[in-house]
């Protein structure tokens, strides 16, 4: 494992403004919350703590703007969304640095997130232009029947810290493309990127009230939004525990929900796989943003006959990962988001070793000059039991656990033996086996010889306790619509 040297560059933002009804403001009903750089623990900005009344005002703005935005042509909405995408690309470095500063994502990955975010606005624009209803063949001679697709109304989005720009783009792009308006509540860990996006929305001509952004205590803000009679849909990305709570709250007014919740992705490597390619895909699937992604490979199953050869390939690739200041171009592994994340990863590693796993690489907090204590060494564990924490829970850190298997039936059973089903991966060069396994994996996203399956043009969402609803592509835009049936009598 390599270590990069710390940089001397830092950025400071006084306070991240909220956006309500076309106006930026920094009013805070309580003392603003400090936003800290997880790599250095330095304060990089302040977040307004808005009240429930402010959140309700944002909802009022979204409801009011909906009446005109829904009548805007799909092509005009698409034009504006493409302007936002272009703005993200032109300001890529500013957005990327902000992402790195507030969540610790390595700068190279942060630049990739900006492009990923822009692609969501582009894909939503195209999908919105292609929305269609249908004509229904009637059994009655003088009846004409139609199914019209309409925007659902004012919506709300609650986004996580691990993709502070992309998760807003994935929700907001489809909502606006469909003709809906939206209020976004970004994570309190990463509000600064959302503030930059708010400014970009204004500059690109998104009308007042169509996009709103409010920060503050999650329970306060979300409670006010869910209680607002004009809110028609909630889109949430986060933990299964919080998703259950939100679904219960939303049920009081029958608010439609899209919930993208926790994962525990299996990564299966068969003996006939291209092992070098599989190793590359696993490194990408596991160590992207230090394993802090919802589709990160969490349980790796390798056919026993090739386990030793595969381990050698993985160890060589792990040794080449550069750990250090995420603002440096050479860094591939940065800090975890906060102290709680470090504590969880440490607990998982210690529990795995106690349950018989062998530690092959890493396993400790890395001590870097000038950096915080939130850096964890890329860690490789082999063996252990299915009951260890890193097999039963989503680790959300740079810990790779490898288990041997002997038969296809055995590994399918193990892969599906968890309550969640967001993503899964399978590596094999046998086309028949590939189809068999893909069809049997109980997950909403499957990477078939692909360690990075997410794409703006494709539907994304999980099965089981990983939630329901899809985001991305045509289906993602359709989820922000409702179908109205029209029956018309025609005189002959």
LUMTORNU-989923 format. One record per residue (C-alpha): x, y, z; residue number from 1; residue in three letters. Coordinates in Angstrom, 3 decimals. Example, Ala and Ser with C-alpha at 12.3 -4.5 7.8 and 13.67 -1.06 7.14 Angstrom:
2
SITE       east      north         up     k     r
SITE     12.300     -4.500      7.800     1   ALA
SITE     13.670     -1.060      7.140     2   SER
END
This chain:
492
SITE       east      north         up     k     r
SITE      0.000      0.000      0.000     1   UNK
SITE      1.377      3.405     -1.001     2   UNK
SITE      0.918      6.676      0.843     3   UNK
SITE      0.758     10.114     -0.736     4   UNK
SITE      1.974     13.309      0.908     5   UNK
SITE     -0.518     15.857      2.293     6   UNK
SITE     -1.338     18.972      0.260     7   UNK
SITE     -1.312     22.539      1.592     8   UNK
SITE     -4.501     23.589     -0.188     9   UNK
SITE     -7.661     24.287      1.789    10   UNK
SITE    -10.960     25.991      0.996    11   UNK
SITE    -13.299     27.921      3.259    12   UNK
SITE    -16.935     28.791      2.708    13   UNK
SITE    -18.599     30.973      5.330    14   UNK
SITE    -22.148     29.587      5.099    15   UNK
SITE    -23.906     27.459      2.510    16   UNK
SITE    -27.096     29.213      1.362    17   UNK
SITE    -30.435     27.462      0.998    18   UNK
SITE    -32.595     28.060     -2.078    19   UNK
SITE    -36.299     28.772     -1.593    20   UNK
SITE    -38.601     30.119     -4.298    21   UNK
SITE    -35.739     31.377     -6.440    22   UNK
SITE    -33.895     33.178     -3.632    23   UNK
SITE    -30.698     32.177     -1.855    24   UNK
SITE    -30.652     32.830      1.869    25   UNK
SITE    -28.478     31.973      4.844    26   UNK
SITE    -31.021     32.454      7.621    27   UNK
SITE    -30.441     29.972     10.441    28   UNK
SITE    -33.050     29.508     13.149    29   UNK
SITE    -30.426     27.932     15.394    30   UNK
SITE    -26.639     28.174     15.506    31   UNK
SITE    -25.336     27.045     12.081    32   UNK
SITE    -23.813     23.567     11.931    33   UNK
SITE    -20.107     23.247     11.183    34   UNK
SITE    -19.189     21.226      8.101    35   UNK
SITE    -15.812     19.554      8.531    36   UNK
SITE    -13.316     18.108      6.112    37   UNK
SITE    -13.063     14.438      7.171    38   UNK
SITE     -9.426     14.320      6.037    39   UNK
SITE     -8.209     17.151      8.282    40   UNK
SITE    -11.146     17.900     10.594    41   UNK
SITE    -10.902     21.553      9.504    42   UNK
SITE    -14.152     23.520      9.237    43   UNK
SITE    -14.867     24.177      5.559    44   UNK
SITE    -18.237     25.857      5.924    45   UNK
SITE    -21.399     26.346      7.918    46   UNK
SITE    -24.861     24.933      7.288    47   UNK
SITE    -28.051     26.865      8.135    48   UNK
SITE    -30.324     25.077     10.582    49   UNK
SITE    -33.740     25.861      9.146    50   UNK
SITE    -36.967     25.517     11.083    51   UNK
SITE    -40.046     23.510     10.184    52   UNK
SITE    -41.676     26.773      9.130    53   UNK
SITE    -38.900     27.430      6.611    54   UNK
SITE    -39.254     23.897      5.237    55   UNK
SITE    -43.001     24.475      4.860    56   UNK
SITE    -42.277     27.698      2.988    57   UNK
SITE    -40.115     25.740      0.564    58   UNK
SITE    -42.930     23.233      0.097    59   UNK
SITE    -45.359     26.103     -0.534    60   UNK
SITE    -42.997     27.410     -3.226    61   UNK
SITE    -42.770     24.010     -4.901    62   UNK
SITE    -46.558     23.600     -4.885    63   UNK
SITE    -47.103     27.061     -6.320    64   UNK
SITE    -44.458     26.619     -9.029    65   UNK
SITE    -45.915     23.275    -10.087    66   UNK
SITE    -49.003     24.882    -11.603    67   UNK
SITE    -46.899     26.615    -14.274    68   UNK
SITE    -43.966     24.177    -14.530    69   UNK
SITE    -46.247     21.260    -15.442    70   UNK
SITE    -47.518     23.288    -18.418    71   UNK
SITE    -44.003     23.971    -19.658    72   UNK
SITE    -43.276     21.861    -22.721    73   UNK
SITE    -41.146     18.772    -22.307    74   UNK
SITE    -38.667     20.190    -24.805    75   UNK
SITE    -38.296     23.408    -22.786    76   UNK
SITE    -37.774     21.465    -19.572    77   UNK
SITE    -35.205     19.328    -21.374    78   UNK
SITE    -33.404     22.415    -22.661    79   UNK
SITE    -33.015     23.791    -19.149    80   UNK
SITE    -31.833     20.455    -17.747    81   UNK
SITE    -29.204     20.224    -20.475    82   UNK
SITE    -28.030     23.700    -19.519    83   UNK
SITE    -27.568     22.450    -15.942    84   UNK
SITE    -25.592     19.459    -17.227    85   UNK
SITE    -23.362     21.767    -19.265    86   UNK
SITE    -22.848     24.021    -16.247    87   UNK
SITE    -21.703     21.063    -14.131    88   UNK
SITE    -19.180     20.101    -16.776    89   UNK
SITE    -17.872     23.635    -17.197    90   UNK
SITE    -17.491     24.023    -13.409    91   UNK
SITE    -16.258     20.472    -12.907    92   UNK
SITE    -13.174     21.356    -10.870    93   UNK
SITE    -15.060     23.633     -8.460    94   UNK
SITE    -17.710     20.990     -7.818    95   UNK
SITE    -15.104     18.229     -7.515    96   UNK
SITE    -13.051     20.146     -4.947    97   UNK
SITE    -16.142     20.845     -2.885    98   UNK
SITE    -17.127     17.164     -2.963    99   UNK
SITE    -13.622     16.197     -1.839   100   UNK
SITE    -13.539     18.772      0.943   101   UNK
SITE    -16.822     17.851      2.576   102   UNK
SITE    -16.919     14.058      2.150   103   UNK
SITE    -13.278     13.079      1.566   104   UNK
SITE    -13.788     11.496     -1.846   105   UNK
SITE    -10.474     11.341     -3.767   106   UNK
SITE    -10.307     14.202     -6.266   107   UNK
SITE    -10.111     11.909     -9.289   108   UNK
SITE    -13.310     10.143     -8.216   109   UNK
SITE    -14.961     13.459     -7.392   110   UNK
SITE    -14.405     14.637    -10.952   111   UNK
SITE    -16.014     11.423    -12.120   112   UNK
SITE    -19.007     12.132     -9.878   113   UNK
SITE    -19.492     15.513    -11.518   114   UNK
SITE    -19.646     13.915    -14.964   115   UNK
SITE    -21.921     11.182    -13.595   116   UNK
SITE    -24.221     13.889    -12.208   117   UNK
SITE    -24.303     15.768    -15.511   118   UNK
SITE    -25.273     12.535    -17.255   119   UNK
SITE    -28.356     12.231    -15.019   120   UNK
SITE    -29.615     15.626    -16.157   121   UNK
SITE    -28.919     14.735    -19.804   122   UNK
SITE    -30.582     11.322    -19.545   123   UNK
SITE    -33.614     12.756    -17.740   124   UNK
SITE    -33.988     15.454    -20.399   125   UNK
SITE    -34.110     12.841    -23.153   126   UNK
SITE    -36.444     10.536    -21.227   127   UNK
SITE    -38.783     13.423    -20.430   128   UNK
SITE    -39.065     14.337    -24.098   129   UNK
SITE    -40.021     10.728    -24.837   130   UNK
SITE    -42.783     10.292    -22.247   131   UNK
SITE    -45.851      8.693    -23.812   132   UNK
SITE    -49.416      7.813    -22.956   133   UNK
SITE    -51.470      5.300    -24.898   134   UNK
SITE    -54.663      4.714    -26.867   135   UNK
SITE    -56.745      1.780    -25.644   136   UNK
SITE    -58.844     -0.312    -28.009   137   UNK
SITE    -62.388     -0.093    -26.641   138   UNK
SITE    -64.933     -2.907    -26.729   139   UNK
SITE    -67.714     -0.342    -27.117   140   UNK
SITE    -68.184      1.123    -30.588   141   UNK
SITE    -68.762      4.761    -29.608   142   UNK
SITE    -66.101      4.903    -26.853   143   UNK
SITE    -62.530      6.191    -27.308   144   UNK
SITE    -60.198      5.373    -24.414   145   UNK
SITE    -56.891      7.009    -23.553   146   UNK
SITE    -54.241      6.728    -20.836   147   UNK
SITE    -52.592     10.091    -20.207   148   UNK
SITE    -49.325     10.416    -18.306   149   UNK
SITE    -49.160     13.489    -16.036   150   UNK
SITE    -46.579     14.818    -13.538   151   UNK
SITE    -47.447     13.754    -10.007   152   UNK
SITE    -46.938     17.182     -8.374   153   UNK
SITE    -44.569     18.739     -5.828   154   UNK
SITE    -42.018     16.233     -4.528   155   UNK
SITE    -39.273     15.959     -1.937   156   UNK
SITE    -35.842     14.303     -2.022   157   UNK
SITE    -33.623     13.292      0.884   158   UNK
SITE    -30.076     12.632     -0.268   159   UNK
SITE    -27.016     10.981      1.346   160   UNK
SITE    -23.477     12.210      1.885   161   UNK
SITE    -21.600      9.647     -0.195   162   UNK
SITE    -22.632     11.135     -3.561   163   UNK
SITE    -23.526     14.714     -2.572   164   UNK
SITE    -24.033     15.869     -6.163   165   UNK
SITE    -24.997     12.716     -8.049   166   UNK
SITE    -27.790     11.652     -5.707   167   UNK
SITE    -29.470     15.039     -6.062   168   UNK
SITE    -29.062     14.859     -9.838   169   UNK
SITE    -30.516     11.336     -9.935   170   UNK
SITE    -33.665     12.516     -8.154   171   UNK
SITE    -34.024     16.092     -9.367   172   UNK
SITE    -33.336     15.473    -13.062   173   UNK
SITE    -36.197     12.976    -13.524   174   UNK
SITE    -38.570     14.967    -11.312   175   UNK
SITE    -38.109     18.179    -13.271   176   UNK
SITE    -38.117     16.370    -16.626   177   UNK
SITE    -41.512     14.858    -15.793   178   UNK
SITE    -42.947     18.283    -14.930   179   UNK
SITE    -42.700     17.968    -11.142   180   UNK
SITE    -41.159     20.445     -8.731   181   UNK
SITE    -38.920     19.463     -5.843   182   UNK
SITE    -37.600     20.335     -2.393   183   UNK
SITE    -34.227     18.735     -1.610   184   UNK
SITE    -32.905     18.080      1.887   185   UNK
SITE    -29.197     17.234      1.482   186   UNK
SITE    -27.195     15.390      4.115   187   UNK
SITE    -25.986     17.550      6.972   188   UNK
SITE    -22.526     16.061      6.314   189   UNK
SITE    -22.410     17.489      2.782   190   UNK
SITE    -24.573     20.590      2.244   191   UNK
SITE    -21.920     22.690      0.493   192   UNK
SITE    -22.108     20.849     -2.818   193   UNK
SITE    -25.890     21.233     -2.767   194   UNK
SITE    -25.428     24.982     -2.313   195   UNK
SITE    -23.211     25.107     -5.406   196   UNK
SITE    -25.866     23.207     -7.355   197   UNK
SITE    -28.542     25.635     -6.143   198   UNK
SITE    -26.556     28.529     -7.568   199   UNK
SITE    -26.099     26.650    -10.835   200   UNK
SITE    -29.856     26.020    -11.056   201   UNK
SITE    -30.535     29.738    -10.685   202   UNK
SITE    -27.897     30.695    -13.234   203   UNK
SITE    -29.306     28.218    -15.767   204   UNK
SITE    -32.795     29.708    -15.563   205   UNK
SITE    -34.665     27.066    -13.584   206   UNK
SITE    -37.809     29.024    -12.551   207   UNK
SITE    -38.396     30.094     -8.966   208   UNK
SITE    -39.851     27.339     -6.800   209   UNK
SITE    -39.151     24.528     -9.246   210   UNK
SITE    -35.984     23.493     -7.383   211   UNK
SITE    -35.620     24.279     -3.680   212   UNK
SITE    -32.942     23.228     -1.203   213   UNK
SITE    -33.355     23.336      2.583   214   UNK
SITE    -30.840     22.284      5.235   215   UNK
SITE    -31.208     21.527      8.916   216   UNK
SITE    -32.122     18.833     11.399   217   UNK
SITE    -33.392     15.836      9.367   218   UNK
SITE    -36.355     15.044     11.630   219   UNK
SITE    -37.484     18.667     11.643   220   UNK
SITE    -37.174     19.285      7.911   221   UNK
SITE    -38.501     15.940      6.728   222   UNK
SITE    -41.352     15.964      9.233   223   UNK
SITE    -42.510     19.361      7.987   224   UNK
SITE    -42.277     18.324      4.339   225   UNK
SITE    -44.147     15.054      4.836   226   UNK
SITE    -46.868     16.856      6.757   227   UNK
SITE    -47.358     19.423      3.998   228   UNK
SITE    -50.608     18.673      2.116   229   UNK
SITE    -49.060     19.536     -1.253   230   UNK
SITE    -46.204     17.027     -1.186   231   UNK
SITE    -46.992     14.073     -3.469   232   UNK
SITE    -43.811     11.987     -3.472   233   UNK
SITE    -40.790     11.229     -1.308   234   UNK
SITE    -37.522      9.940     -2.760   235   UNK
SITE    -34.961      8.779     -0.192   236   UNK
SITE    -31.527      7.204     -0.359   237   UNK
SITE    -30.118      5.957      2.932   238   UNK
SITE    -30.314      3.205      5.509   239   UNK
SITE    -33.037      0.576      5.696   240   UNK
SITE    -33.801      1.621      9.274   241   UNK
SITE    -34.503      5.227      8.298   242   UNK
SITE    -36.356      4.081      5.161   243   UNK
SITE    -38.813      2.108      7.289   244   UNK
SITE    -39.413      5.146      9.489   245   UNK
SITE    -40.042      7.417      6.495   246   UNK
SITE    -42.390      4.903      4.876   247   UNK
SITE    -44.465      4.820      8.058   248   UNK
SITE    -44.603      8.624      8.201   249   UNK
SITE    -45.452      8.891      4.501   250   UNK
SITE    -48.297      6.410      4.904   251   UNK
SITE    -50.293      8.910      6.986   252   UNK
SITE    -51.060     10.923      3.849   253   UNK
SITE    -50.380      8.106      1.371   254   UNK
SITE    -47.372      9.967     -0.052   255   UNK
SITE    -45.763      7.899     -2.796   256   UNK
SITE    -42.263      6.690     -1.871   257   UNK
SITE    -39.134      5.640     -3.714   258   UNK
SITE    -36.681      4.120     -1.240   259   UNK
SITE    -33.121      3.146     -2.154   260   UNK
SITE    -31.858      1.554      1.043   261   UNK
SITE    -28.987     -0.485      2.387   262   UNK
SITE    -27.090     -3.179      0.537   263   UNK
SITE    -24.830     -6.168      1.224   264   UNK
SITE    -23.652     -7.062     -2.266   265   UNK
SITE    -22.238    -10.506     -3.060   266   UNK
SITE    -19.415    -10.709     -5.609   267   UNK
SITE    -19.069    -14.193     -7.134   268   UNK
SITE    -15.961    -15.349     -9.019   269   UNK
SITE    -16.187    -18.692    -10.807   270   UNK
SITE    -13.105    -20.695    -11.782   271   UNK
SITE    -13.731    -20.083    -15.489   272   UNK
SITE    -13.690    -16.279    -15.075   273   UNK
SITE    -10.965    -14.114    -16.551   274   UNK
SITE     -9.314    -13.757    -13.142   275   UNK
SITE     -7.272    -10.651    -13.921   276   UNK
SITE    -10.350     -8.895    -15.246   277   UNK
SITE    -12.395    -10.083    -12.271   278   UNK
SITE     -9.736     -8.741     -9.897   279   UNK
SITE     -9.836     -5.348    -11.608   280   UNK
SITE    -13.626     -5.261    -11.378   281   UNK
SITE    -13.562     -6.262     -7.701   282   UNK
SITE    -11.070     -3.543     -6.798   283   UNK
SITE    -13.351     -1.041     -8.545   284   UNK
SITE    -16.488     -2.404     -6.875   285   UNK
SITE    -14.927     -2.561     -3.398   286   UNK
SITE    -12.560      0.382     -3.048   287   UNK
SITE    -14.463      3.082     -4.948   288   UNK
SITE    -14.831      5.847     -2.344   289   UNK
SITE    -13.241      3.535      0.228   290   UNK
SITE    -16.181      1.132      0.040   291   UNK
SITE    -18.660      3.841      1.062   292   UNK
SITE    -21.134      3.149     -1.732   293   UNK
SITE    -24.454      1.343     -1.508   294   UNK
SITE    -23.476     -1.167     -4.204   295   UNK
SITE    -19.982     -1.833     -2.849   296   UNK
SITE    -18.991     -5.509     -2.952   297   UNK
SITE    -19.437     -6.667      0.625   298   UNK
SITE    -19.195    -10.472      0.484   299   UNK
SITE    -16.778    -12.011     -2.036   300   UNK
SITE    -17.145    -15.668     -2.997   301   UNK
SITE    -14.343    -17.307     -5.022   302   UNK
SITE    -14.441    -20.849     -6.358   303   UNK
SITE    -12.043    -22.846     -4.221   304   UNK
SITE     -9.858    -24.136     -7.068   305   UNK
SITE     -8.766    -20.615     -8.045   306   UNK
SITE     -8.824    -18.909     -4.654   307   UNK
SITE     -5.045    -18.827     -4.215   308   UNK
SITE     -4.440    -17.445     -7.705   309   UNK
SITE     -7.167    -14.850     -7.265   310   UNK
SITE     -5.838    -13.763     -3.869   311   UNK
SITE     -2.421    -13.101     -5.389   312   UNK
SITE     -4.005    -10.843     -8.022   313   UNK
SITE     -6.034     -8.962     -5.405   314   UNK
SITE     -3.078     -8.478     -3.075   315   UNK
SITE     -0.958     -7.015     -5.865   316   UNK
SITE     -3.696     -4.550     -6.751   317   UNK
SITE     -4.320     -3.593     -3.130   318   UNK
SITE     -0.614     -2.937     -2.611   319   UNK
SITE     -0.751     -0.437     -5.477   320   UNK
SITE     -3.555      1.626     -3.928   321   UNK
SITE     -2.347      5.039     -2.732   322   UNK
SITE     -3.630      6.124      0.673   323   UNK
SITE     -3.488      9.810      1.557   324   UNK
SITE     -4.782     13.343      1.164   325   UNK
SITE     -7.854     13.108     -1.113   326   UNK
SITE     -7.028     16.467     -2.710   327   UNK
SITE     -3.953     14.955     -4.356   328   UNK
SITE     -4.247     13.545     -7.868   329   UNK
SITE     -2.363     10.385     -6.892   330   UNK
SITE     -4.612      9.410     -3.971   331   UNK
SITE     -6.981      6.487     -4.486   332   UNK
SITE     -7.960      5.839     -0.835   333   UNK
SITE     -8.999      8.762      1.362   334   UNK
SITE    -10.673      9.118      4.765   335   UNK
SITE    -13.946      7.654      5.947   336   UNK
SITE    -16.733     10.160      6.492   337   UNK
SITE    -16.648     10.398     10.302   338   UNK
SITE    -15.533      8.791     13.545   339   UNK
SITE    -18.593      6.530     13.685   340   UNK
SITE    -17.610      5.038     10.322   341   UNK
SITE    -14.092      4.321     11.589   342   UNK
SITE    -15.511      2.691     14.713   343   UNK
SITE    -17.814      0.461     12.650   344   UNK
SITE    -15.063     -0.699     10.295   345   UNK
SITE    -12.744     -1.399     13.238   346   UNK
SITE    -15.486     -3.430     14.933   347   UNK
SITE    -16.122     -5.438     11.763   348   UNK
SITE    -12.449     -6.316     11.326   349   UNK
SITE    -11.973     -7.307     14.955   350   UNK
SITE    -15.153     -9.398     14.913   351   UNK
SITE    -14.075    -11.200     11.721   352   UNK
SITE    -10.693    -12.102     13.199   353   UNK
SITE    -12.373    -13.324     16.388   354   UNK
SITE    -14.589    -15.564     14.242   355   UNK
SITE    -11.697    -17.219     12.441   356   UNK
SITE    -10.933    -14.928      9.492   357   UNK
SITE     -7.287    -14.515      8.504   358   UNK
SITE     -5.985    -10.958      8.131   359   UNK
SITE     -3.886    -10.713      4.945   360   UNK
SITE     -3.629     -6.946      4.484   361   UNK
SITE     -4.340     -3.805      6.514   362   UNK
SITE     -6.680     -3.980      9.469   363   UNK
SITE     -5.745     -0.757     11.247   364   UNK
SITE     -6.302      2.993     11.309   365   UNK
SITE     -3.599      4.643      9.196   366   UNK
SITE     -1.535      7.394     10.818   367   UNK
SITE     -0.767     10.112      8.249   368   UNK
SITE      1.101     13.341      8.923   369   UNK
SITE     -1.204     16.331      8.999   370   UNK
SITE     -4.311     14.189      8.548   371   UNK
SITE     -7.149     13.084     10.826   372   UNK
SITE     -7.584      9.637     12.374   373   UNK
SITE    -10.284      8.695      9.833   374   UNK
SITE     -8.046      6.852      7.383   375   UNK
SITE     -8.367      3.050      7.450   376   UNK
SITE     -5.917      0.801      5.659   377   UNK
SITE     -7.323     -1.200      2.740   378   UNK
SITE     -7.992     -4.512      4.442   379   UNK
SITE     -8.133     -8.085      3.165   380   UNK
SITE     -9.695    -10.864      5.230   381   UNK
SITE     -9.976    -14.514      4.179   382   UNK
SITE    -12.405    -17.013      5.630   383   UNK
SITE    -14.401    -16.615      8.797   384   UNK
SITE    -18.047    -17.497      9.315   385   UNK
SITE    -21.346    -16.351      7.764   386   UNK
SITE    -22.297    -14.941     11.175   387   UNK
SITE    -19.476    -12.393     11.369   388   UNK
SITE    -20.546     -8.756     11.251   389   UNK
SITE    -18.940     -7.970      7.897   390   UNK
SITE    -20.969    -10.779      6.303   391   UNK
SITE    -24.277     -9.889      7.956   392   UNK
SITE    -24.021     -6.096      7.843   393   UNK
SITE    -23.048     -3.509      5.262   394   UNK
SITE    -19.481     -2.564      6.237   395   UNK
SITE    -19.306      0.698      4.248   396   UNK
SITE    -15.537      0.758      4.419   397   UNK
SITE    -12.354     -0.514      2.690   398   UNK
SITE    -12.625     -4.074      3.995   399   UNK
SITE    -12.563     -6.977      1.568   400   UNK
SITE    -13.623    -10.427      2.798   401   UNK
SITE    -13.117    -13.503      0.632   402   UNK
SITE    -14.832    -16.871      1.117   403   UNK
SITE    -14.298    -20.089     -0.836   404   UNK
SITE    -17.157    -22.047     -2.426   405   UNK
SITE    -17.433    -25.322     -4.321   406   UNK
SITE    -20.701    -25.425     -6.263   407   UNK
SITE    -22.967    -23.042     -8.127   408   UNK
SITE    -25.979    -24.001     -6.029   409   UNK
SITE    -24.034    -23.388     -2.822   410   UNK
SITE    -22.903    -19.900     -3.788   411   UNK
SITE    -26.351    -18.820     -5.005   412   UNK
SITE    -27.788    -19.848     -1.650   413   UNK
SITE    -25.098    -17.891      0.198   414   UNK
SITE    -25.464    -14.825     -2.031   415   UNK
SITE    -29.215    -14.607     -1.411   416   UNK
SITE    -29.075    -15.423      2.310   417   UNK
SITE    -29.460    -11.821      3.515   418   UNK
SITE    -32.491     -9.600      4.016   419   UNK
SITE    -31.379     -6.973      1.502   420   UNK
SITE    -30.994     -7.159     -2.266   421   UNK
SITE    -29.633     -3.996     -3.827   422   UNK
SITE    -26.722     -5.191     -5.984   423   UNK
SITE    -24.842     -8.375     -6.851   424   UNK
SITE    -21.924     -9.294     -9.108   425   UNK
SITE    -20.977    -12.428    -11.014   426   UNK
SITE    -17.762    -13.135    -12.917   427   UNK
SITE    -17.706    -16.024    -15.410   428   UNK
SITE    -16.941    -16.659    -19.084   429   UNK
SITE    -19.589    -19.377    -19.350   430   UNK
SITE    -22.595    -17.738    -21.043   431   UNK
SITE    -25.054    -20.372    -19.847   432   UNK
SITE    -23.872    -20.045    -16.273   433   UNK
SITE    -23.976    -16.252    -16.506   434   UNK
SITE    -27.662    -16.310    -17.441   435   UNK
SITE    -28.509    -18.937    -14.823   436   UNK
SITE    -26.863    -17.001    -12.029   437   UNK
SITE    -28.186    -13.587    -13.084   438   UNK
SITE    -31.728    -14.972    -13.094   439   UNK
SITE    -31.312    -16.487     -9.611   440   UNK
SITE    -29.650    -13.547     -7.841   441   UNK
SITE    -32.216    -11.725     -5.699   442   UNK
SITE    -30.938     -8.208     -6.321   443   UNK
SITE    -32.237     -5.206     -8.234   444   UNK
SITE    -28.879     -4.429     -9.894   445   UNK
SITE    -26.558     -7.126    -11.241   446   UNK
SITE    -23.073     -6.547    -12.609   447   UNK
SITE    -22.355     -9.411    -15.028   448   UNK
SITE    -18.578     -9.221    -15.532   449   UNK
SITE    -19.020     -5.550    -14.631   450   UNK
SITE    -17.893     -3.987    -11.359   451   UNK
SITE    -19.478     -0.586    -12.064   452   UNK
SITE    -23.025     -1.227    -13.322   453   UNK
SITE    -24.662      2.103    -12.414   454   UNK
SITE    -25.663      4.291    -15.370   455   UNK
SITE    -27.896      7.356    -15.684   456   UNK
SITE    -29.871      5.810    -18.532   457   UNK
SITE    -30.677      2.601    -16.624   458   UNK
SITE    -33.224      1.888    -13.846   459   UNK
SITE    -31.603      1.605    -10.411   460   UNK
SITE    -33.195      0.229     -7.236   461   UNK
SITE    -33.252     -2.774     -4.951   462   UNK
SITE    -35.324     -5.768     -3.888   463   UNK
SITE    -36.381     -7.004     -0.454   464   UNK
SITE    -35.300     -4.680      2.374   465   UNK
SITE    -33.202     -2.610     -0.017   466   UNK
SITE    -36.370     -0.711     -0.840   467   UNK
SITE    -38.657     -0.137     -3.790   468   UNK
SITE    -38.998      2.211     -6.727   469   UNK
SITE    -36.525      2.894     -9.533   470   UNK
SITE    -34.339      5.847    -10.395   471   UNK
SITE    -32.674      6.582    -13.728   472   UNK
SITE    -33.614      6.384    -17.386   473   UNK
SITE    -37.143      6.324    -18.773   474   UNK
SITE    -38.493      4.322    -15.839   475   UNK
SITE    -37.024      6.837    -13.387   476   UNK
SITE    -38.898      9.689    -15.095   477   UNK
SITE    -42.131      7.671    -15.286   478   UNK
SITE    -41.988      7.203    -11.501   479   UNK
SITE    -42.640     10.946    -11.195   480   UNK
SITE    -45.859     10.643    -13.188   481   UNK
SITE    -49.394      9.351    -12.698   482   UNK
SITE    -51.654      7.763    -15.308   483   UNK
SITE    -55.052      9.280    -15.959   484   UNK
SITE    -57.636      7.201    -17.828   485   UNK
SITE    -59.982      9.129    -20.141   486   UNK
SITE    -63.123      7.588    -21.606   487   UNK
SITE    -64.733      9.622    -24.402   488   UNK
SITE    -68.064      8.948    -26.074   489   UNK
SITE    -68.184      9.838    -29.778   490   UNK
SITE    -71.454     10.380    -31.649   491   UNK
SITE    -71.625      8.557    -34.946   492   UNK
END
